Amino acid sequence: MLVSLTLHQFALIAQHELSVAEGFNVITGETGAGKSLLLDALSLCAGERADSAMVRHGAAHADIYAQFDVENNSVVADWFAKNDRPLEEPEVLIRRQLSNTGRSKAWLNGTPVSLAELKNLGTLLVNIHSQHAQQALLKPQFVVQWLDEMAQITPLAVQTTSSYQAYQQLKRRADEIASREAQRQDRMQLLQSQLADIAPLLAVDYAEVEAEHEELSNIEALMIEASHGLHLLDNDTDEPDVMTLLGQAIKLCDNQMSVSQTFEQASEQLHLAQQQITEVTGLLSDYAEQQLPDPERLQTLDSLISLGHRLSRKHSLPASDLIEEAKGWETQLEQLENEPSSDAMAVQIEQAWKDYLALATQLNKERSKAAPTVSKQLVKQLQPLALPNARCEFVFTKKTEPSQYNAQGCYDIDLLFSANVGMPMQPLHKIASGGELSRMALVMQVLQATNADNNAAKPMLVFDEVDVGISGGTAQVVGELLRALGQTQQLLAITHQAQVAAQAHQHILVQKHHDEQTESELLILTDSAQIDELARMSGGVIITDVTRDHARSLLTDVK
């Protein structure tokens, strides 16, 4: 429930805080006074996009605050939980700030919130019915969606739509696969050929192959160098070698160890060096005395290196990079091999079509079952609105070809209407007048609101001049209808009809002042002020005792 709406530097309103009553709130005022500003402000708090023109002239930015009481509102509580937002108090405070540069910001209970999140939450808090709803009646899709909501089968309708979309998606994918089937086969053959060429290189570590090939190609020279190094380190000739000289140095240091600690430390290091040189001589000795490698091994390495050079030239990549590229070829080939063929897709498409048909058939069954009851409800509400002979009926016409089936099902659904005795019922767009459409739109919206789960928290309803095109006794009935709805649900309505305004639980007047800068003012009317406004709405600019008496009689009739 909306508790208050605060506007600061918003369009024609400089500063105002409006308290909103629980039941039926009505907004009146002269044309151009700014009645729609309240609806614009609510729309912004419900996530609609902002316009810099909404910022009051001369101000840097405008601020709108909407405070909602959400005590016992499990739907809103669930939304906060799903979006990982705390709801410590049974209150929701939404703030929108609009800059004169065109930018806007939003906060939810003091924390920044995206417009997408705010719009999602806004649908749970506010339900705005435009004065253009009667035009929506002329669209078959609106009538079908309304019937689904009245029959409480919207989840089944959504499931049917999703099933149809899944079927269409599979068809599009199958068409894409079929169109590139030839290219797919060519690409697979190319990848298979390339991978077959490079397979020997993928089976080894090419860097190790290169290193081994380099060594074996120079093995004889390396063995000679090993012998020469061994001779320098340790030999049995008269030539000096490292081990002999090192032994002499160790003996010298050992003789002086008792005199100086330095010689002791030097002796320790020389002994370590002696051990390491001993290990090195062993390595060089083994290397110098090894057998020459198997010629077949060298031939294998030659073959791998040659293959690497050939493929490197072919693909204009170093061999090491080419091997990495080949790993990508393997991934591509696996993806192409696992991609379903058009034949496999045909099986999936057939199953998807069967799933859709089953849902569409069930949906039509539920719609057909509910349609008579819903049309009776519609007629019952229409007849008191100066349409005593109103008749309505839903007509189901099966589409002639399966190719014509769509996300809404297998049938075209029309709402037929007749307002006159002896005249056949026809689709609304062919026979309904503007006033009849207006009354039809209002009744459909009221039925939609009252049809919701009584145990569920209902969003605030906002009606933007939906009573346009009616007057007199009909307006009186519309007012009574809205007041009755206000007993169970909060609503806000803009109206030019005194008979409607008189039925409100709270009457809000918007009036314009022309001082240095034009400004709109919001007033909650009671007693004589309310009588004067109802008199103005009934009788025009000049208010007389007669128009005041008429206004009093309207209030007296309120039940």
TORDOFI-642826 format. One record per residue (C-alpha): residue number from 1; residue in one letter; x, y, z. Coordinates in pm, 1 decimal, always signed. Layout:
BEGIN
NUM  A  X  Y  Z
...
// end
This chain:
BEGIN
1  M  +0.0  +0.0  +0.0
2  L  +126.4  +347.3  -90.8
3  V  +155.0  +554.6  +226.7
4  S  +300.6  +879.3  +94.7
5  L  +443.5  +1040.4  -215.3
6  T  +691.9  +1327.1  -181.9
7  L  +781.7  +1547.1  -478.5
8  H  +1065.5  +1800.3  -489.2
9  Q  +1127.6  +2026.0  -790.9
10  F  +923.1  +1788.6  -1005.5
11  A  +771.2  +1956.0  -1312.8
12  L  +517.2  +2214.0  -1187.9
13  I  +544.3  +2102.9  -824.8
14  A  +812.7  +2274.6  -616.9
15  Q  +771.4  +2077.0  -296.0
16  H  +488.1  +1862.7  -163.9
17  E  +428.9  +1554.7  +48.1
18  L  +102.4  +1372.6  -17.0
19  S  -46.9  +1118.1  +219.9
20  V  -253.1  +853.5  +42.5
21  A  -554.9  +684.1  +201.8
22  E  -606.3  +308.3  +213.6
23  G  -915.0  +284.2  -7.5
24  F  -1032.3  +477.0  -312.0
25  N  -831.7  +796.5  -376.0
26  V  -945.0  +1032.8  -648.0
27  I  -752.6  +1313.8  -820.3
28  T  -939.5  +1603.8  -981.8
29  G  -854.0  +1945.2  -1119.0
30  E  -877.9  +2165.5  -1424.2
31  T  -732.1  +2041.9  -1750.6
32  G  -360.4  +2120.4  -1749.1
33  A  -338.8  +2161.2  -1371.3
34  G  -93.8  +1870.4  -1345.2
35  K  -309.9  +1574.5  -1240.6
36  S  -101.0  +1333.2  -1444.6
37  L  +214.8  +1441.8  -1260.1
38  L  +127.1  +1208.8  -972.6
39  L  +97.5  +919.0  -1214.2
40  D  +426.7  +1016.0  -1376.2
41  A  +593.1  +1022.6  -1034.0
42  L  +452.6  +679.6  -944.8
43  S  +565.2  +543.0  -1280.8
44  L  +919.5  +664.2  -1214.0
45  C  +918.7  +496.7  -873.4
46  A  +800.7  +179.7  -1048.3
47  G  +1106.4  +179.9  -1276.2
48  E  +996.3  +376.2  -1582.0
49  R  +1259.1  +578.4  -1769.1
50  A  +1309.2  +941.9  -1677.4
51  D  +1290.9  +1257.0  -1890.4
52  S  +1493.2  +1569.4  -1809.9
53  A  +1182.5  +1774.6  -1896.3
54  M  +1030.0  +1649.8  -1570.2
55  V  +1281.0  +1857.6  -1370.9
56  R  +1129.9  +2190.6  -1265.2
57  H  +1260.0  +2484.0  -1466.4
58  G  +1563.5  +2639.7  -1296.5
59  A  +1635.7  +2336.2  -1075.1
60  A  +1938.9  +2109.0  -1110.1
61  H  +1747.0  +1793.9  -1028.0
62  A  +1412.1  +1659.8  -911.4
63  D  +1352.6  +1405.2  -633.9
64  I  +1058.0  +1170.3  -587.0
65  Y  +1005.5  +957.3  -276.2
66  A  +740.8  +684.2  -255.6
67  Q  +679.6  +511.1  +77.5
68  F  +496.8  +176.8  +76.1
69  D  +365.8  -25.2  +368.2
70  V  +436.9  -392.2  +289.2
71  E  +339.7  -551.9  +618.5
72  N  +211.3  -908.7  +557.6
73  N  +306.6  -873.5  +190.0
74  S  +478.5  -1208.1  +130.9
75  V  +518.8  -1140.9  -242.0
76  V  +735.0  -833.3  -181.5
77  A  +922.2  -1010.1  +99.9
78  D  +1002.2  -1296.9  -137.8
79  W  +1129.7  -1047.1  -396.1
80  F  +1368.7  -894.0  -143.5
81  A  +1491.4  -1239.6  -41.0
82  K  +1547.0  -1355.7  -399.7
83  N  +1739.2  -1037.4  -479.5
84  D  +1956.3  -1063.2  -165.5
85  R  +1824.5  -736.5  -23.9
86  P  +1743.7  -688.5  +344.9
87  L  +1389.7  -596.1  +449.2
88  E  +1431.0  -517.1  +816.9
89  E  +1109.4  -313.7  +851.1
90  P  +768.7  -366.0  +681.2
91  E  +835.6  -56.7  +472.3
92  V  +971.8  +10.3  +124.9
93  L  +1111.5  +354.7  +45.6
94  I  +1186.3  +423.2  -320.0
95  R  +1372.2  +734.8  -430.4
96  R  +1425.1  +856.1  -786.6
97  Q  +1644.7  +1153.3  -865.4
98  L  +1626.8  +1312.8  -1209.4
99  S  +1899.7  +1544.3  -1338.6
100  N  +1833.2  +1830.2  -1581.4
101  T  +2111.9  +1675.6  -1792.5
102  G  +1897.8  +1368.2  -1857.0
103  R  +2060.4  +1128.6  -1609.0
104  S  +1874.2  +962.4  -1324.0
105  K  +1947.9  +756.8  -1012.8
106  A  +1738.8  +525.2  -799.0
107  W  +1757.4  +401.7  -439.8
108  L  +1566.7  +129.6  -258.4
109  N  +1558.8  +166.3  +121.0
110  G  +1866.4  +387.3  +91.6
111  T  +2064.7  +148.1  -127.2
112  P  +2129.4  +207.8  -501.2
113  V  +1909.4  -4.7  -726.2
114  S  +1907.0  -65.9  -1102.3
115  L  +1606.6  +34.2  -1312.0
116  A  +1558.6  -329.5  -1413.4
117  E  +1528.5  -435.3  -1048.6
118  L  +1307.3  -138.1  -966.6
119  K  +1075.0  -213.7  -1257.0
120  N  +1048.5  -575.1  -1145.2
121  L  +959.5  -468.4  -791.5
122  G  +731.5  -191.5  -919.7
123  T  +493.1  -441.1  -1078.0
124  L  +435.1  -584.5  -728.7
125  L  +360.8  -243.5  -577.2
126  V  +175.9  -42.4  -844.8
127  N  -49.4  -144.3  -1133.9
128  I  -118.3  +150.6  -1365.5
129  H  -410.7  +130.6  -1609.2
130  S  -379.2  +386.4  -1884.8
131  Q  -660.7  +589.4  -2034.1
132  H  -561.1  +421.5  -2361.4
133  A  -667.2  +78.0  -2235.0
134  Q  -971.4  +91.8  -2460.9
135  Q  -742.0  +92.4  -2763.9
136  A  -575.7  -222.3  -2630.2
137  L  -917.1  -391.2  -2637.5
138  L  -904.3  -382.3  -3015.3
139  K  -599.7  -608.9  -3016.6
140  P  -686.9  -982.1  -3006.3
141  Q  -378.5  -1055.1  -2796.7
142  F  -507.3  -832.6  -2513.5
143  V  -842.0  -1014.5  -2504.2
144  V  -670.8  -1354.7  -2494.1
145  Q  -433.8  -1250.1  -2215.3
146  W  -723.9  -1105.5  -2017.3
147  L  -922.3  -1429.0  -2054.1
148  D  -620.7  -1627.0  -1933.3
149  E  -588.6  -1407.5  -1624.6
150  M  -959.1  -1430.5  -1549.6
151  A  -943.2  -1809.1  -1590.0
152  Q  -627.1  -1812.9  -1377.2
153  I  -441.3  -2013.4  -1640.3
154  T  -168.3  -1760.0  -1718.5
155  P  +106.2  -2005.8  -1607.9
156  L  -23.9  -2260.7  -1861.7
157  A  -33.8  -1989.6  -2130.0
158  V  +324.3  -1889.7  -2048.4
159  Q  +431.6  -2254.1  -2062.8
160  T  +262.8  -2291.0  -2403.3
161  T  +437.5  -1980.6  -2533.0
162  S  +774.2  -2108.7  -2408.2
163  S  +711.2  -2445.4  -2570.6
164  Y  +627.3  -2282.9  -2904.3
165  Q  +937.8  -2064.8  -2885.0
166  A  +1152.6  -2371.4  -2809.6
167  Y  +1003.7  -2545.3  -3116.2
168  Q  +1076.6  -2241.8  -3335.0
169  Q  +1429.2  -2218.4  -3200.6
170  L  +1495.4  -2582.3  -3286.5
171  K  +1359.6  -2524.5  -3637.3
172  R  +1586.5  -2225.8  -3690.6
173  R  +1885.8  -2422.6  -3563.7
174  A  +1802.5  -2714.3  -3793.5
175  D  +1780.7  -2476.9  -4090.2
176  E  +2119.9  -2330.2  -3999.6
177  I  +2274.3  -2675.8  -3967.0
178  A  +2126.9  -2788.8  -4299.6
179  S  +2251.7  -2475.3  -4476.5
180  R  +2607.7  -2529.9  -4357.5
181  E  +2610.8  -2910.0  -4373.1
182  A  +2838.6  -2913.8  -4682.5
183  Q  +3076.8  -2659.9  -4532.0
184  R  +3077.8  -2860.8  -4208.7
185  Q  +3180.2  -3180.0  -4387.7
186  D  +3453.2  -2998.1  -4583.1
187  R  +3587.9  -2841.4  -4265.1
188  M  +3588.8  -3176.5  -4084.6
189  Q  +3780.5  -3341.1  -4372.0
190  L  +4036.1  -3060.1  -4372.1
191  L  +4086.5  -3079.3  -3994.9
192  Q  +4114.7  -3459.4  -4006.1
193  S  +4377.0  -3434.6  -4283.4
194  Q  +4576.4  -3169.2  -4098.0
195  L  +4565.8  -3366.0  -3773.2
196  A  +4672.5  -3685.1  -3953.5
197  D  +4977.3  -3498.8  -4092.9
198  I  +5081.0  -3360.9  -3758.7
199  A  +4990.5  -3667.7  -3549.5
200  P  +5357.2  -3789.7  -3514.9
201  L  +5456.5  -3453.7  -3368.7
202  L  +5162.3  -3451.4  -3126.1
203  A  +5274.4  -3790.9  -2990.9
204  V  +5614.3  -3657.2  -2873.2
205  D  +5762.8  -3359.2  -2692.7
206  Y  +5896.3  -3170.9  -2993.7
207  A  +6132.0  -2955.3  -2786.5
208  E  +6295.3  -3270.8  -2645.9
209  V  +6317.0  -3420.1  -2995.7
210  E  +6499.7  -3110.6  -3121.6
211  A  +6742.5  -3119.7  -2827.6
212  E  +6813.4  -3493.9  -2868.9
213  H  +6857.7  -3459.1  -3244.7
214  E  +7105.8  -3175.6  -3197.6
215  E  +7311.0  -3383.1  -2953.8
216  L  +7314.1  -3708.6  -3151.5
217  S  +7405.2  -3526.8  -3471.0
218  N  +7726.3  -3409.1  -3299.6
219  I  +7789.1  -3710.1  -3072.9
220  E  +8140.3  -3802.5  -3198.5
221  A  +8272.8  -3449.9  -3156.4
222  L  +8110.4  -3428.5  -2812.5
223  M  +8274.7  -3756.0  -2704.8
224  I  +8617.7  -3620.5  -2807.8
225  E  +8552.5  -3300.3  -2611.1
226  A  +8452.8  -3510.3  -2308.2
227  S  +8785.6  -3702.2  -2330.5
228  H  +8980.5  -3379.0  -2350.5
229  G  +8796.9  -3237.8  -2047.5
230  L  +8862.7  -3559.2  -1854.5
231  H  +9235.5  -3535.8  -1938.6
232  L  +9251.1  -3182.6  -1795.5
233  L  +9083.6  -3288.7  -1472.8
234  D  +9257.9  -3619.2  -1405.5
235  N  +9522.3  -3807.3  -1612.2
236  D  +9791.7  -4067.9  -1563.6
237  T  +10060.8  -3873.8  -1751.6
238  D  +10324.2  -3628.5  -1638.6
239  E  +10107.8  -3338.8  -1751.5
240  P  +9959.4  -3142.3  -1461.6
241  D  +9587.5  -3194.5  -1402.4
242  V  +9328.3  -3039.4  -1176.7
243  M  +9305.4  -3331.3  -932.7
244  T  +9683.0  -3334.7  -874.9
245  L  +9704.2  -2962.3  -817.8
246  L  +9395.8  -2973.2  -596.0
247  G  +9551.5  -3248.3  -385.1
248  Q  +9863.5  -3036.8  -336.2
249  A  +9652.5  -2740.4  -223.5
250  I  +9460.4  -2958.4  +21.4
251  K  +9785.4  -3089.0  +171.4
252  L  +9914.4  -2732.3  +213.0
253  C  +9599.4  -2619.2  +393.6
254  D  +9584.8  -2927.8  +611.1
255  N  +9941.1  -2856.9  +733.5
256  Q  +9841.7  -2508.8  +849.5
257  M  +9501.2  -2590.0  +1002.1
258  S  +9633.3  -2585.8  +1358.4
259  V  +9782.9  -2239.4  +1309.6
260  S  +9496.2  -2059.4  +1133.7
261  Q  +9122.1  -2115.2  +1116.2
262  T  +9124.9  -1973.3  +764.5
263  F  +9328.1  -2266.5  +639.9
264  E  +9082.8  -2502.2  +813.4
265  Q  +8789.0  -2343.9  +629.6
266  A  +8982.6  -2349.9  +301.4
267  S  +9058.7  -2719.6  +351.1
268  E  +8689.6  -2800.4  +399.5
269  Q  +8593.7  -2617.4  +77.6
270  L  +8875.3  -2783.4  -119.8
271  H  +8764.1  -3128.8  -6.8
272  L  +8411.8  -3046.7  -130.0
273  A  +8556.4  -2931.6  -462.5
274  Q  +8752.8  -3254.1  -484.9
275  Q  +8432.4  -3457.4  -441.5
276  Q  +8249.6  -3254.6  -709.4
277  I  +8537.5  -3287.4  -958.5
278  T  +8542.0  -3659.1  -891.6
279  E  +8171.5  -3671.6  -989.4
280  V  +8240.6  -3464.1  -1300.8
281  T  +8522.6  -3690.9  -1411.1
282  G  +8289.0  -3986.8  -1375.1
283  L  +8027.2  -3816.1  -1595.5
284  L  +8281.5  -3721.0  -1862.3
285  S  +8436.3  -4067.3  -1853.1
286  D  +8099.1  -4235.0  -1910.1
287  Y  +8014.5  -3991.8  -2190.4
288  A  +8351.8  -4033.5  -2363.8
289  E  +8340.3  -4412.7  -2347.1
290  Q  +7971.5  -4462.6  -2448.5
291  Q  +7869.7  -4656.1  -2753.9
292  L  +7760.8  -4465.6  -3060.8
293  P  +7376.7  -4428.9  -3080.1
294  D  +7153.5  -4658.7  -3281.4
295  P  +7139.2  -4521.9  -3640.3
296  E  +6766.2  -4600.7  -3647.1
297  R  +6708.7  -4365.4  -3352.7
298  L  +6885.3  -4086.0  -3533.8
299  Q  +6684.5  -4164.4  -3845.4
300  T  +6358.3  -4141.6  -3641.2
301  L  +6462.2  -3806.2  -3502.9
302  D  +6563.7  -3686.4  -3852.1
303  S  +6217.9  -3784.6  -3978.5
304  L  +6039.5  -3593.5  -3698.6
305  I  +6253.2  -3283.2  -3747.7
306  S  +6197.5  -3292.2  -4124.7
307  L  +5821.8  -3326.5  -4071.1
308  G  +5828.9  -3030.4  -3834.0
309  H  +6014.5  -2815.5  -4089.3
310  R  +5782.2  -2918.3  -4373.2
311  L  +5461.8  -2844.4  -4179.8
312  S  +5610.6  -2520.8  -4049.5
313  R  +5667.5  -2399.5  -4405.0
314  K  +5322.4  -2523.5  -4513.7
315  H  +5133.7  -2339.6  -4240.5
316  S  +5377.6  -2047.9  -4203.0
317  L  +5416.2  -2113.1  -3831.9
318  P  +5709.7  -2222.4  -3614.2
319  A  +5679.5  -2590.6  -3528.2
320  S  +5614.8  -2517.9  -3159.2
321  D  +5329.6  -2275.4  -3244.4
322  L  +5190.4  -2519.1  -3498.6
323  I  +5159.1  -2788.8  -3234.0
324  E  +4959.5  -2548.1  -3013.8
325  E  +4743.2  -2463.9  -3316.0
326  A  +4677.4  -2833.9  -3371.0
327  K  +4524.2  -2858.7  -3024.5
328  G  +4269.6  -2601.7  -3141.1
329  W  +4202.4  -2816.0  -3451.1
330  E  +4122.8  -3108.5  -3224.0
331  T  +3870.7  -2898.1  -3029.9
332  Q  +3708.4  -2772.0  -3351.8
333  L  +3681.7  -3122.5  -3491.3
334  E  +3526.6  -3254.2  -3171.6
335  Q  +3267.0  -2974.1  -3175.0
336  L  +3181.6  -3037.6  -3540.5
337  E  +3156.7  -3413.0  -3485.8
338  N  +2926.4  -3361.8  -3185.5
339  E  +2702.8  -3111.1  -3364.3
340  P  +2371.2  -3281.6  -3439.3
341  S  +2293.0  -3348.3  -3799.7
342  S  +1978.0  -3220.5  -3964.1
343  D  +1837.1  -3574.5  -3940.1
344  A  +1895.5  -3585.4  -3564.1
345  M  +1740.2  -3241.0  -3532.0
346  A  +1428.5  -3361.7  -3712.8
347  V  +1359.6  -3604.7  -3426.8
348  Q  +1396.9  -3325.9  -3169.7
349  I  +1173.0  -3094.3  -3371.2
350  E  +901.6  -3356.5  -3399.3
351  Q  +905.9  -3410.3  -3022.2
352  A  +901.9  -3034.8  -2954.9
353  W  +598.8  -2998.9  -3182.4
354  K  +416.9  -3277.7  -2998.2
355  D  +496.6  -3112.0  -2663.7
356  Y  +362.7  -2779.6  -2791.6
357  L  +44.5  -2934.0  -2932.0
358  A  -27.4  -3108.2  -2601.3
359  L  +6.5  -2779.5  -2410.5
360  A  -189.2  -2580.2  -2669.1
361  T  -471.0  -2836.3  -2663.4
362  Q  -488.5  -2825.8  -2284.2
363  L  -476.8  -2444.9  -2289.9
364  N  -767.9  -2426.8  -2533.6
365  K  -964.2  -2672.4  -2322.1
366  E  -916.6  -2453.6  -2013.0
367  R  -1001.9  -2136.4  -2204.6
368  S  -1317.7  -2288.6  -2352.2
369  K  -1422.6  -2410.7  -2010.4
370  A  -1378.0  -2068.3  -1845.8
371  A  -1506.2  -1846.9  -2130.8
372  P  -1884.3  -1873.2  -2062.5
373  T  -1843.8  -1786.7  -1693.9
374  V  -1608.6  -1496.6  -1770.2
375  S  -1840.7  -1352.4  -2036.2
376  K  -2131.7  -1369.3  -1788.6
377  Q  -1927.1  -1177.9  -1532.3
378  L  -1846.5  -919.1  -1795.5
379  V  -2211.4  -875.0  -1895.3
380  K  -2322.3  -852.2  -1532.3
381  Q  -2084.0  -562.3  -1471.6
382  L  -2157.4  -389.8  -1804.2
383  Q  -2536.5  -381.8  -1780.2
384  P  -2554.6  -132.0  -1488.5
385  L  -2331.5  +106.2  -1690.8
386  A  -2616.5  +218.6  -1917.5
387  L  -2578.9  -98.5  -2123.1
388  P  -2885.1  -296.6  -2009.3
389  N  -2892.7  -505.9  -2326.5
390  A  -2521.3  -579.6  -2339.8
391  R  -2423.3  -928.2  -2450.0
392  C  -2072.6  -1077.2  -2475.2
393  E  -1935.9  -1405.1  -2597.7
394  F  -1593.7  -1554.6  -2664.5
395  V  -1571.4  -1729.6  -3002.1
396  F  -1300.6  -1987.1  -3071.6
397  T  -1199.8  -2050.7  -3433.8
398  K  -941.1  -2316.8  -3503.1
399  K  -665.5  -2207.6  -3736.5
400  T  -693.6  -2382.5  -4073.1
401  E  -330.2  -2485.9  -4106.6
402  P  -77.3  -2603.2  -3844.5
403  S  +165.5  -2350.8  -3992.3
404  Q  -69.1  -2079.6  -3860.4
405  Y  -44.2  -2198.8  -3501.0
406  N  +142.8  -1954.5  -3280.3
407  A  +259.8  -1888.5  -2927.3
408  Q  -99.9  -1825.9  -2815.4
409  G  -224.1  -2161.6  -2935.3
410  C  -417.7  -2326.6  -3216.5
411  Y  -727.7  -2105.1  -3205.9
412  D  -814.6  -1746.1  -3286.9
413  I  -1019.7  -1601.9  -3001.9
414  D  -1255.1  -1308.7  -3049.1
415  L  -1465.6  -1128.1  -2792.9
416  L  -1800.5  -1056.8  -2956.8
417  F  -2023.1  -778.3  -2826.7
418  S  -2366.7  -631.7  -2884.2
419  A  -2522.2  -341.3  -2696.6
420  N  -2861.3  -344.2  -2869.3
421  V  -3161.2  -579.0  -2872.4
422  G  -3197.9  -779.9  -3188.9
423  M  -2853.4  -688.9  -3319.9
424  P  -2604.0  -968.8  -3378.4
425  M  -2286.5  -984.3  -3175.8
426  Q  -1973.9  -885.0  -3363.6
427  P  -1606.1  -822.5  -3278.4
428  L  -1557.0  -512.1  -3064.7
429  H  -1358.6  -316.7  -3322.7
430  K  -1647.2  -336.7  -3568.5
431  I  -1939.7  -213.4  -3361.2
432  A  -1839.3  -69.0  -3022.1
433  S  -1852.4  +308.4  -2979.0
434  G  -1587.7  +500.7  -2787.4
435  G  -1806.3  +518.3  -2476.9
436  E  -1883.2  +148.8  -2493.6
437  L  -1515.2  +64.8  -2530.8
438  S  -1433.4  +288.0  -2234.7
439  R  -1685.7  +112.7  -2012.7
440  M  -1572.0  -227.4  -2137.2
441  A  -1207.3  -141.6  -2058.5
442  L  -1296.0  -21.1  -1708.6
443  V  -1502.9  -328.3  -1625.8
444  M  -1237.2  -563.3  -1759.8
445  Q  -970.3  -394.5  -1547.1
446  V  -1187.1  -402.3  -1235.3
447  L  -1271.8  -768.9  -1290.4
448  Q  -906.2  -843.2  -1345.6
449  A  -816.9  -674.8  -1016.3
450  T  -1093.9  -839.9  -815.7
451  N  -1021.4  -1179.6  -970.6
452  A  -676.5  -1193.1  -812.3
453  D  -610.9  -1423.7  -519.8
454  N  -785.9  -1265.6  -222.1
455  N  -519.5  -1397.5  +12.6
456  A  -237.4  -1242.6  -185.5
457  A  -116.3  -886.8  -130.2
458  K  -247.1  -676.9  -418.5
459  P  -60.8  -387.6  -578.9
460  M  -205.4  -38.2  -571.2
461  L  -435.0  +17.8  -871.8
462  V  -406.1  +341.5  -1066.6
463  F  -673.5  +442.7  -1320.4
464  D  -586.6  +725.3  -1558.0
465  E  -918.8  +871.5  -1677.6
466  V  -1064.4  +530.8  -1761.8
467  D  -1410.9  +684.7  -1705.7
468  V  -1371.5  +907.1  -2012.4
469  G  -1676.3  +895.9  -2240.3
470  I  -1931.2  +836.0  -1964.1
471  S  -2146.8  +1071.3  -1762.0
472  G  -2463.7  +1102.2  -1554.6
473  G  -2602.1  +789.7  -1395.5
474  T  -2337.9  +575.5  -1561.5
475  A  -2065.0  +777.5  -1394.4
476  Q  -2246.4  +724.6  -1063.8
477  V  -2232.4  +347.1  -1113.1
478  V  -1862.9  +366.1  -1210.1
479  G  -1791.9  +559.3  -890.7
480  E  -1977.6  +300.4  -682.1
481  L  -1784.1  +26.0  -859.9
482  L  -1450.1  +189.0  -776.8
483  R  -1554.0  +259.6  -417.0
484  A  -1651.6  -104.3  -370.7
485  L  -1315.1  -208.4  -512.2
486  G  -1150.8  +32.4  -266.8
487  Q  -1294.0  -163.6  +24.9
488  T  -1049.3  -444.9  -45.3
489  Q  -772.4  -275.2  -244.2
490  Q  -602.7  +64.2  -254.3
491  L  -663.7  +255.9  -575.2
492  L  -599.9  +598.7  -721.5
493  A  -803.8  +742.0  -1009.3
494  I  -792.6  +1060.2  -1214.3
495  T  -1141.3  +1168.9  -1312.2
496  H  -1341.4  +1459.4  -1453.8
497  Q  -1668.9  +1310.7  -1332.4
498  A  -1819.0  +1455.6  -1013.7
499  Q  -2025.6  +1139.7  -964.4
500  V  -1704.2  +933.8  -957.7
501  A  -1511.9  +1177.5  -736.9
502  A  -1790.2  +1187.1  -477.9
503  Q  -1748.5  +815.0  -412.5
504  A  -1382.1  +845.1  -311.2
505  H  -1252.1  +779.4  +38.1
506  Q  -1002.7  +1062.2  -18.0
507  H  -1033.2  +1350.5  -263.5
508  I  -711.2  +1512.7  -391.3
509  L  -733.2  +1840.8  -582.0
510  V  -456.1  +1959.8  -813.9
511  Q  -468.7  +2329.5  -887.9
512  K  -230.5  +2565.4  -1064.4
513  H  -104.4  +2904.6  -939.9
514  H  +46.9  +3165.3  -1171.1
515  D  +284.9  +3381.8  -967.6
516  E  +645.5  +3451.1  -1063.8
517  Q  +669.2  +3089.1  -1177.9
518  T  +371.5  +2863.0  -1240.7
519  E  +327.6  +2603.1  -967.4
520  S  +84.1  +2318.6  -908.2
521  E  -51.0  +2259.1  -559.1
522  L  -198.1  +1941.2  -411.3
523  L  -482.6  +1969.5  -160.3
524  I  -676.3  +1701.3  +27.2
525  L  -1036.5  +1817.6  +21.7
526  T  -1296.7  +1774.2  +291.8
527  D  -1628.8  +1934.5  +384.3
528  S  -1701.8  +2264.8  +205.5
529  A  -1385.9  +2252.9  -7.3
530  Q  -1486.9  +1914.8  -143.7
531  I  -1841.6  +2039.1  -208.0
532  D  -1705.2  +2338.2  -402.2
533  E  -1484.1  +2115.1  -617.9
534  L  -1770.0  +1873.4  -692.4
535  A  -1989.3  +2173.7  -774.7
536  R  -1721.9  +2304.5  -1014.1
537  M  -1699.9  +1963.8  -1181.7
538  S  -2079.1  +1948.7  -1215.2
539  G  -2164.4  +2305.2  -1307.1
540  G  -1863.4  +2476.1  -1453.8
541  V  -1675.8  +2790.2  -1349.6
542  I  -1959.4  +2971.4  -1172.2
543  I  -2054.5  +2788.2  -854.3
544  T  -2408.8  +2849.3  -735.5
545  D  -2620.6  +2726.4  -449.5
546  V  -2787.5  +2490.4  -694.3
547  T  -2458.5  +2329.2  -796.0
548  R  -2354.0  +2309.8  -431.1
549  D  -2680.2  +2139.0  -340.7
550  H  -2622.1  +1893.6  -623.8
551  A  -2271.3  +1825.8  -490.9
552  R  -2409.9  +1765.0  -141.0
553  S  -2662.4  +1522.5  -285.3
554  L  -2381.1  +1328.1  -452.9
555  L  -2204.2  +1292.6  -119.6
556  T  -2529.0  +1197.8  +51.8
557  D  -2573.6  +911.6  -193.4
558  V  -2237.4  +760.1  -100.2
559  K  -2285.9  +426.0  +70.7
// end
